Amino acid sequence: MKRGGIDMQNGEAENLYRKYFAAVYSICFLYMKNEADACDMVQETFLRLLQGQFAYEDDEKTKAWLIVTASNCCKSQLRRSFRKREVAFDAKAHEAGREDSDNLLLQMVEELEEKYRLPVYLHYFEGYQSAEIAKMLHINASTVRSRLAKARDILRLELEAEECPENKEMSIN
């Protein structure tokens, strides 16, 4: 049985799930900020894959399609949740299990505005180039580069403030 370019008999769907789960989950967690909602969005993303909304043979195009689809699923869910005013964030529970020294930067990336967060993640954690990110997000490559530069500046300032907390207090006043 073949569905939307995915051969269900030979385990192709399962192989794609195993291969791309981590990347899709990371994108979903960046948006949803909690494990349960992120897992729901991962499931929704792969469900769309199985429903035939997919037709690529190339691995990079497959990964890009999954990332964009995951991002769109998350954005749609957040809009629905916002309208219902039922948005609940479980970020503290997730942060409690982190090791501070190893995950401080990732935590800071998660806290960036959305327009900076996704390009940073795609570039530095997934290895995409500016032009590839631009195609995925439907923006100019120069916009991607400027957002990456701005995000680096923001992260640099936050890291400096973390290293010298007294500077952070002084700059607030």
Backbone as CSV, one residue per row, in Angstrom:
resi,resn,N_x,N_y,N_z,CA_x,CA_y,CA_z,C_x,C_y,C_z
1,MET,0.845,-1.182,0.000,0.000,0.000,0.000,0.886,1.240,0.000
2,LYS,0.617,2.137,-0.910,1.413,3.349,-1.023,0.529,4.554,-0.764
3,ARG,1.001,5.459,0.046,0.218,6.625,0.411,1.056,7.868,0.209
4,GLY,0.651,8.767,-0.690,1.331,10.043,-0.873,2.817,9.939,-1.115
5,GLY,3.264,8.925,-1.827,4.688,8.784,-2.083,5.410,7.962,-1.029
6,ILE,4.728,7.576,0.036,5.328,6.783,1.113,4.828,5.346,0.987
7,ASP,5.736,4.409,0.857,5.383,3.000,0.749,5.216,2.433,2.156
8,MET,3.970,2.131,2.510,3.650,1.674,3.864,4.090,0.223,4.103
9,GLN,4.225,-0.571,3.053,4.558,-1.981,3.210,6.005,-2.218,3.618
10,ASN,6.931,-1.437,3.074,8.340,-1.730,3.343,8.909,-0.937,4.521
11,GLY,8.062,-0.319,5.303,8.530,0.385,6.495,9.142,1.742,6.223
12,GLU,8.873,2.305,5.055,9.451,3.601,4.705,9.024,4.690,5.692
13,ALA,7.757,4.677,6.087,7.261,5.685,7.027,7.993,5.574,8.365
14,GLU,8.173,4.354,8.837,8.880,4.142,10.098,10.336,4.598,10.001
15,ASN,10.963,4.330,8.874,12.350,4.768,8.669,12.458,6.286,8.684
16,LEU,11.516,6.960,8.014,11.516,8.425,8.010,11.298,8.969,9.420
17,TYR,10.399,8.328,10.160,10.129,8.753,11.536,11.392,8.626,12.385
18,ARG,12.048,7.509,12.315,13.268,7.304,13.111,14.376,8.271,12.707
19,LYS,14.484,8.513,11.418,15.555,9.359,10.900,15.366,10.831,11.273
20,TYR,14.121,11.304,11.251,13.874,12.742,11.405,13.159,13.130,12.695
21,PHE,12.864,12.170,13.553,12.140,12.484,14.785,12.834,13.579,15.591
22,ALA,14.126,13.447,15.817,14.842,14.404,16.676,14.758,15.825,16.126
23,ALA,14.934,15.985,14.837,14.873,17.324,14.236,13.467,17.901,14.342
24,VAL,12.457,17.091,14.053,11.069,17.560,14.117,10.693,17.876,15.562
25,TYR,11.076,17.014,16.492,10.768,17.260,17.908,11.421,18.560,18.390
26,SER,12.652,18.792,18.002,13.347,20.010,18.430,12.622,21.258,17.954
27,ILE,12.190,21.260,16.703,11.434,22.393,16.170,10.142,22.564,16.961
28,CYS,9.438,21.478,17.168,8.164,21.542,17.892,8.358,22.034,19.321
29,PHE,9.411,21.579,19.979,9.640,22.022,21.357,9.998,23.502,21.406
30,LEU,10.725,23.990,20.407,11.050,25.415,20.362,9.785,26.264,20.347
31,TYR,8.778,25.802,19.649,7.518,26.541,19.579,6.626,26.290,20.790
32,MET,6.432,25.029,21.127,5.408,24.664,22.104,5.862,24.808,23.552
33,LYS,7.156,24.753,23.807,7.739,24.966,25.131,7.411,23.883,26.158
34,ASN,6.759,22.796,25.758,6.563,21.692,26.691,6.500,20.379,25.921
35,GLU,6.865,19.333,26.600,7.043,18.032,25.966,5.754,17.464,25.388
36,ALA,4.662,17.546,26.131,3.404,16.952,25.672,2.911,17.600,24.384
37,ASP,2.890,18.925,24.351,2.436,19.623,23.146,3.400,19.407,21.986
38,ALA,4.686,19.369,22.282,5.675,19.117,21.229,5.450,17.734,20.615
39,CYS,5.199,16.739,21.449,4.936,15.382,20.943,3.663,15.346,20.094
40,ASP,2.635,16.089,20.514,1.411,16.170,19.712,1.697,16.745,18.329
41,MET,2.532,17.759,18.280,2.840,18.399,16.997,3.734,17.511,16.125
42,VAL,4.605,16.726,16.760,5.401,15.746,16.012,4.455,14.735,15.364
43,GLN,3.497,14.268,16.148,2.523,13.309,15.633,1.734,13.920,14.472
44,GLU,1.300,15.162,14.619,0.559,15.846,13.556,1.406,15.981,12.289
45,THR,2.672,16.304,12.460,3.578,16.455,11.318,3.716,15.146,10.549
46,PHE,3.961,14.061,11.267,4.130,12.776,10.592,2.798,12.239,10.061
47,LEU,1.695,12.610,10.687,0.385,12.247,10.162,0.168,12.899,8.795
48,ARG,0.559,14.153,8.664,0.451,14.835,7.369,1.327,14.155,6.323
49,LEU,2.457,13.665,6.755,3.331,12.917,5.845,2.597,11.682,5.320
50,LEU,1.945,10.968,6.229,1.234,9.744,5.852,-0.029,10.016,5.047
51,GLN,-0.618,11.189,5.236,-1.848,11.528,4.522,-1.592,11.945,3.084
52,GLY,-0.338,11.950,2.697,-0.043,12.197,1.303,0.251,13.632,0.957
53,GLN,0.549,14.452,1.931,0.882,15.843,1.671,2.390,15.973,1.470
54,PHE,2.954,14.997,0.789,4.403,14.890,0.674,4.755,14.178,-0.625
55,ALA,5.775,14.647,-1.331,6.131,13.984,-2.587,7.600,14.151,-2.964
56,TYR,8.526,14.129,-2.005,9.943,14.315,-2.304,10.691,12.998,-2.201
57,GLU,11.697,12.840,-3.033,12.551,11.651,-2.991,13.863,11.953,-2.268
58,ASP,14.327,13.171,-2.346,15.608,13.612,-1.807,15.535,13.767,-0.283
59,ASP,16.556,13.283,0.439,16.578,13.352,1.903,16.535,14.777,2.433
60,GLU,17.298,15.671,1.832,17.319,17.055,2.317,15.973,17.734,2.110
61,LYS,15.321,17.446,0.990,13.996,18.023,0.745,12.971,17.436,1.706
62,THR,13.125,16.167,2.015,12.238,15.527,2.984,12.387,16.196,4.343
63,LYS,13.622,16.368,4.780,13.877,16.995,6.075,13.351,18.429,6.086
64,ALA,13.588,19.167,5.016,13.105,20.547,4.934,11.579,20.585,4.981
65,TRP,10.919,19.666,4.263,9.460,19.614,4.266,8.945,19.336,5.676
66,LEU,9.567,18.383,6.353,9.141,18.048,7.714,9.337,19.225,8.664
67,ILE,10.444,19.945,8.544,10.711,21.086,9.417,9.693,22.198,9.181
68,VAL,9.435,22.512,7.924,8.460,23.560,7.609,7.064,23.133,8.053
69,THR,6.709,21.881,7.822,5.400,21.380,8.232,5.260,21.405,9.748
70,ALA,6.294,20.995,10.461,6.262,21.041,11.930,6.085,22.475,12.412
71,SER,6.821,23.383,11.826,6.712,24.795,12.184,5.294,25.305,11.947
72,ASN,4.727,24.979,10.798,3.366,25.418,10.482,2.332,24.792,11.410
73,CYS,2.492,23.516,11.737,1.581,22.853,12.684,1.614,23.552,14.037
74,CYS,2.807,23.856,14.497,2.962,24.514,15.797,2.347,25.907,15.790
75,LYS,2.615,26.669,14.741,2.049,28.020,14.650,0.525,27.973,14.652
76,SER,-0.038,27.040,13.904,-1.498,26.906,13.860,-2.055,26.549,15.231
77,GLN,-1.411,25.620,15.899,-1.865,25.217,17.228,-1.764,26.369,18.220
78,LEU,-0.684,27.110,18.166,-0.528,28.245,19.079,-1.587,29.310,18.819
79,ARG,-1.919,29.542,17.563,-2.986,30.506,17.249,-4.316,30.028,17.813
80,ARG,-4.614,28.732,17.633,-5.864,28.185,18.179,-5.878,28.300,19.700
81,SER,-4.785,27.955,20.332,-4.701,28.012,21.795,-4.830,29.439,22.299
82,PHE,-4.209,30.367,21.588,-4.270,31.764,22.008,-5.704,32.268,21.944
83,ARG,-6.407,31.912,20.879,-7.799,32.347,20.748,-8.644,31.805,21.885
84,LYS,-8.370,30.596,22.318,-9.135,29.988,23.402,-8.621,30.415,24.773
85,ARG,-7.488,31.090,24.776,-6.846,31.532,26.021,-6.539,30.355,26.947
86,GLU,-6.120,29.256,26.334,-5.792,28.067,27.116,-4.331,27.693,26.978
87,VAL,-3.496,28.659,26.680,-2.083,28.361,26.520,-1.487,28.108,27.898
88,ALA,-0.870,26.950,28.051,-0.240,26.613,29.318,1.196,26.204,29.039
89,PHE,2.113,26.852,29.674,3.515,26.543,29.440,4.079,25.745,30.609
90,ASP,4.825,24.708,30.257,5.420,23.825,31.241,6.939,23.929,31.152
91,ALA,7.418,25.128,30.867,8.850,25.311,30.638,9.671,25.057,31.903
92,LYS,9.136,25.405,33.075,9.913,25.220,34.309,10.225,23.751,34.559
93,ALA,9.269,22.879,34.288,9.510,21.449,34.480,10.597,20.955,33.535
94,HIS,10.594,21.466,32.331,11.621,21.064,31.364,12.982,21.611,31.771
95,GLU,13.013,22.850,32.233,14.274,23.480,32.612,14.901,22.816,33.832
96,ALA,14.077,22.273,34.724,14.587,21.666,35.946,15.513,20.491,35.651
97,GLY,15.262,19.785,34.560,16.075,18.630,34.219,17.317,18.959,33.405
98,ARG,17.556,20.197,33.132,18.710,20.585,32.298,19.974,20.735,33.122
99,GLU,21.072,20.489,32.480,22.358,20.787,33.097,22.709,22.193,32.666
100,ASP,22.898,23.087,33.639,23.091,24.503,33.349,24.224,24.784,32.378
101,SER,25.373,24.222,32.627,26.535,24.583,31.815,26.407,24.119,30.366
102,ASP,25.826,22.951,30.136,25.731,22.405,28.782,24.568,22.971,27.984
103,ASN,23.517,23.409,28.643,22.300,23.784,27.932,21.914,25.251,28.053
104,LEU,22.773,26.070,28.638,22.452,27.483,28.797,22.195,28.147,27.451
105,LEU,23.035,27.887,26.479,22.873,28.505,25.165,21.579,28.052,24.495
106,LEU,21.284,26.758,24.551,20.042,26.264,23.962,18.836,26.905,24.642
107,GLN,18.892,27.052,25.948,17.808,27.705,26.680,17.642,29.147,26.203
108,MET,18.744,29.838,25.999,18.680,31.219,25.522,18.106,31.283,24.108
109,VAL,18.461,30.318,23.278,17.907,30.267,21.919,16.397,30.059,21.991
110,GLU,15.947,29.171,22.874,14.515,28.919,23.030,13.758,30.173,23.447
111,GLU,14.428,31.084,24.141,13.779,32.296,24.634,13.817,33.453,23.637
112,LEU,14.514,33.266,22.519,14.548,34.314,21.497,13.162,34.501,20.888
113,GLU,12.935,35.705,20.328,11.710,35.923,19.568,11.660,34.907,18.434
114,GLU,10.460,34.558,18.013,10.281,33.534,16.982,11.057,33.848,15.709
115,LYS,11.073,35.109,15.293,11.736,35.446,14.031,13.240,35.190,14.080
116,TYR,13.825,35.134,15.274,15.248,34.821,15.421,15.465,33.346,15.759
117,ARG,14.562,32.784,16.551,14.724,31.435,17.083,14.843,30.374,15.985
118,LEU,13.922,30.367,15.025,13.931,29.312,14.016,15.139,29.406,13.088
119,PRO,15.506,30.586,12.571,16.726,30.645,11.751,17.980,30.203,12.516
120,VAL,18.090,30.591,13.785,19.248,30.189,14.595,19.279,28.671,14.739
121,TYR,18.144,28.090,15.062,18.101,26.644,15.230,18.473,25.935,13.923
122,LEU,17.855,26.359,12.829,18.112,25.700,11.547,19.566,25.846,11.113
123,HIS,20.160,27.006,11.366,21.536,27.250,10.936,22.551,26.539,11.835
124,TYR,22.450,26.762,13.132,23.486,26.271,14.044,23.261,24.849,14.551
125,PHE,22.021,24.405,14.647,21.762,23.075,15.183,21.478,22.049,14.090
126,GLU,20.948,22.498,12.942,20.642,21.578,11.844,21.599,21.721,10.669
127,GLY,22.404,22.790,10.646,23.438,22.945,9.632,23.003,23.510,8.291
128,TYR,21.839,24.125,8.229,21.386,24.715,6.971,22.078,26.044,6.713
129,GLN,22.263,26.357,5.426,22.833,27.629,5.002,21.718,28.669,4.902
130,SER,22.103,29.933,4.858,21.136,31.034,4.808,20.164,30.901,3.642
131,ALA,20.668,30.545,2.477,19.804,30.420,1.296,18.763,29.311,1.479
132,GLU,19.177,28.206,2.096,18.245,27.101,2.335,17.175,27.499,3.344
133,ILE,17.585,28.190,4.388,16.642,28.656,5.407,15.664,29.642,4.787
134,ALA,16.164,30.520,3.941,15.316,31.507,3.273,14.215,30.822,2.469
135,LYS,14.569,29.765,1.755,13.565,29.029,0.975,12.527,28.382,1.884
136,MET,12.988,27.792,2.978,12.068,27.121,3.899,11.093,28.095,4.542
137,LEU,11.595,29.272,4.906,10.783,30.248,5.637,10.131,31.281,4.723
138,HIS,10.412,31.178,3.436,9.847,32.100,2.447,10.201,33.553,2.748
139,ILE,11.487,33.785,3.023,12.007,35.134,3.229,13.312,35.262,2.450
140,ASN,13.834,36.486,2.341,15.090,36.715,1.628,16.272,36.153,2.415
141,ALA,17.293,35.715,1.697,18.508,35.213,2.343,19.173,36.318,3.152
142,SER,19.107,37.558,2.674,19.693,38.672,3.430,18.948,38.889,4.746
143,THR,17.648,38.640,4.747,16.864,38.739,5.985,17.311,37.662,6.966
144,VAL,17.552,36.467,6.468,18.038,35.375,7.322,19.372,35.771,7.940
145,ARG,20.291,36.272,7.111,21.612,36.657,7.624,21.508,37.777,8.658
146,SER,20.648,38.748,8.425,20.522,39.839,9.401,19.883,39.341,10.697
147,ARG,18.937,38.412,10.591,18.326,37.847,11.803,19.333,37.009,12.580
148,LEU,20.176,36.278,11.868,21.229,35.509,12.541,22.203,36.442,13.249
149,ALA,22.580,37.536,12.595,23.501,38.502,13.209,22.871,39.136,14.441
150,LYS,21.619,39.538,14.334,20.917,40.154,15.469,20.790,39.145,16.616
151,ALA,20.464,37.904,16.291,20.339,36.866,17.321,21.675,36.633,18.013
152,ARG,22.764,36.622,17.246,24.094,36.462,17.864,24.369,37.608,18.831
153,ASP,24.017,38.834,18.433,24.212,39.990,19.320,23.402,39.840,20.602
154,ILE,22.151,39.439,20.461,21.281,39.248,21.629,21.861,38.175,22.544
155,LEU,22.251,37.052,21.965,22.799,35.950,22.762,24.114,36.337,23.424
156,ARG,24.946,37.078,22.711,26.220,37.533,23.275,25.968,38.411,24.511
157,LEU,25.035,39.345,24.394,24.716,40.214,25.532,24.161,39.414,26.709
158,GLU,23.301,38.445,26.417,22.741,37.617,27.487,23.811,36.763,28.157
159,LEU,24.728,36.221,27.364,25.820,35.425,27.939,26.723,36.286,28.810
160,GLU,27.015,37.502,28.354,27.831,38.412,29.159,27.121,38.757,30.460
161,ALA,25.816,38.946,30.410,25.044,39.247,31.614,25.032,38.050,32.567
162,GLU,24.983,36.833,32.014,25.028,35.624,32.843,26.366,35.495,33.562
163,GLU,27.445,35.847,32.859,28.774,35.743,33.444,28.992,36.786,34.531
164,CYS,28.401,37.951,34.370,28.554,39.044,35.333,27.179,39.534,35.757
165,PRO,26.510,38.844,36.694,25.162,39.230,37.097,25.069,40.661,37.628
166,GLU,26.145,41.163,38.236,26.085,42.535,38.745,25.949,43.540,37.603
167,ASN,26.490,43.223,36.428,26.322,44.092,35.263,24.866,44.122,34.819
168,LYS,24.202,42.989,34.935,22.804,42.895,34.543,21.951,43.789,35.438
169,GLU,22.220,43.737,36.759,21.464,44.563,37.693,21.713,46.037,37.430
170,MET,22.949,46.392,37.134,23.293,47.786,36.902,22.647,48.304,35.621
171,SER,22.545,47.480,34.596,21.987,47.942,33.336,20.479,48.119,33.410
172,ILE,19.821,47.453,34.353,18.378,47.590,34.507,18.045,48.956,35.087
173,ASN,18.867,49.444,36.002,18.584,50.726,36.659,18.800,51.874,35.780
